[in-house]
Amino acid sequence: MPAINHGCKGCNRSPQLSDEKIERLVAIAIQHKQPHELTPESVQQARMNTCLSCPSLQYGTTCKHCGCLVHIRTRLSASYCPSPYGSQWEKEDVLSDILRYNANGNG
């Protein structure tokens, strides 16, 4: 089988993944994490929306700056946006914190 090179730094195979493969990889990545190690759903979704609209997203799954799968990176609370131009998540994380604070009857 001839090698396929789509510009992926790490391999010569196609870097495109099916939705099922992404779901399996996310499940494996988070299976032993404690709840505090994972982002709340609202934060994860805000981060994901930012990544999906980022010009540095490759193949709909991979961050050009670090090579990670954004579906996993956005789930981990200790993760950050690796953009060399500054975090693209910061605004969304702050907004999500405010919305969660207000939703809990604090605002």
C-alpha positions as CSV (number, residue, x, y, z in Angstrom):
1,M,0.0,0.0,0.0
2,P,1.6,3.3,-1.0
3,A,2.1,5.9,1.7
4,I,-0.2,8.9,1.8
5,N,1.2,12.2,2.9
6,H,-1.2,15.0,3.7
7,G,1.3,17.1,5.5
8,C,1.1,15.3,8.8
9,K,4.4,15.7,10.7
10,G,4.0,12.4,12.6
11,C,3.2,9.8,9.9
12,N,2.6,9.0,6.3
13,R,-0.9,7.7,6.8
14,S,-4.0,9.9,6.4
15,P,-4.5,11.9,9.6
16,Q,-8.3,12.0,9.1
17,L,-10.3,10.1,11.7
18,S,-13.9,8.9,11.7
19,D,-16.3,10.2,14.4
20,E,-16.3,6.7,15.9
21,K,-12.5,6.6,16.2
22,I,-12.5,10.1,17.8
23,E,-15.1,9.0,20.4
24,R,-13.0,5.9,21.2
25,L,-9.9,8.0,21.6
26,V,-11.7,10.5,23.9
27,A,-13.1,7.7,26.0
28,I,-9.6,6.1,26.4
29,A,-8.1,9.5,27.3
30,I,-10.6,10.4,30.0
31,Q,-11.4,7.0,31.5
32,H,-9.2,7.3,34.5
33,K,-9.5,11.0,35.0
34,Q,-11.0,12.5,38.2
35,P,-14.0,14.8,37.7
36,H,-11.9,17.9,38.6
37,E,-9.5,17.0,35.8
38,L,-12.2,17.3,33.2
39,T,-13.8,20.5,32.0
40,P,-17.5,21.1,32.6
41,E,-19.6,20.5,29.4
42,S,-20.2,24.2,28.8
43,V,-16.5,25.0,28.9
44,Q,-15.6,22.0,26.7
45,Q,-18.2,23.1,24.2
46,A,-17.0,26.7,24.2
47,R,-13.4,25.5,23.7
48,M,-14.5,23.2,21.0
49,N,-16.4,25.9,19.1
50,T,-13.3,28.1,19.3
51,C,-11.1,25.3,17.9
52,L,-13.5,24.4,15.1
53,S,-13.5,28.0,13.9
54,C,-9.7,28.4,14.3
55,P,-7.6,28.6,11.0
56,S,-5.0,26.5,12.7
57,L,-7.3,23.4,12.9
58,Q,-6.3,20.7,10.5
59,Y,-8.5,17.9,9.2
60,G,-11.3,19.1,11.5
61,T,-9.5,17.3,14.4
62,T,-5.9,18.4,14.9
63,C,-4.3,21.5,16.2
64,K,-1.5,22.7,13.9
65,H,0.5,24.2,16.8
66,C,0.8,21.1,19.0
67,G,-0.5,18.2,16.9
68,C,-3.1,17.2,19.5
69,L,-6.7,16.1,18.9
70,V,-8.8,19.0,20.0
71,H,-11.6,16.7,21.0
72,I,-9.4,15.5,23.8
73,R,-7.5,18.7,24.6
74,T,-10.7,20.6,25.2
75,R,-11.9,18.0,27.7
76,L,-8.9,18.3,30.1
77,S,-9.1,21.1,32.6
78,A,-5.3,21.6,32.8
79,S,-5.1,22.0,29.0
80,Y,-4.6,25.4,27.3
81,C,-4.8,26.7,23.8
82,P,-1.3,26.4,22.3
83,S,-1.7,29.3,19.8
84,P,1.5,31.3,19.6
85,Y,-0.7,34.4,19.3
86,G,-2.1,33.8,22.8
87,S,-4.9,31.6,24.1
88,Q,-8.0,31.6,21.9
89,W,-9.8,29.9,24.8
90,E,-9.4,32.5,27.4
91,K,-12.4,34.6,26.4
92,E,-14.7,31.5,26.2
93,D,-13.4,30.1,29.6
94,V,-14.1,33.4,31.4
95,L,-17.5,33.7,29.8
96,S,-18.4,30.1,30.7
97,D,-17.3,30.7,34.3
98,I,-19.5,33.8,34.5
99,L,-22.5,31.9,33.0
100,R,-22.0,29.0,35.4
101,Y,-21.7,31.4,38.3
102,N,-25.0,33.2,37.3
103,A,-26.8,29.9,36.6
104,N,-26.1,28.8,40.2
105,G,-28.1,31.8,41.5
106,N,-25.1,33.9,42.3
107,G,-25.7,36.7,39.8
